[in-house]
């Protein structure tokens, strides 16, 4: 982590934390599909910011590991939220695993 003031070392972490909190609140109080989509999008924004070099408190491991982990997790959240309202796609995916 680079030397700097306390404000610089936090980087985009407060923005990502606020977005995640809004996504979780949307899941509980509004629509789980939109809340999950928003939460996944925020996690993918965190991956993009980490890739661009704006680490701050987002930098936990190596850059490659952080970007890969956040990107895959965000993509899975977005995909899952899109599957919540599509019954035909759910049946197809479940049929792939049924034996």
Secondary structure, 3 states (H helix, E strand, C coil): CCCCCHHHHHCCHHHHHHHHHHHHHHHHHCCHHHHHHHHHHHHHHHHHHHHHCCCHHHCCCCHHHHHHHHHHHHHHHHHHHHHCCCHHHHHHHHHHHCC
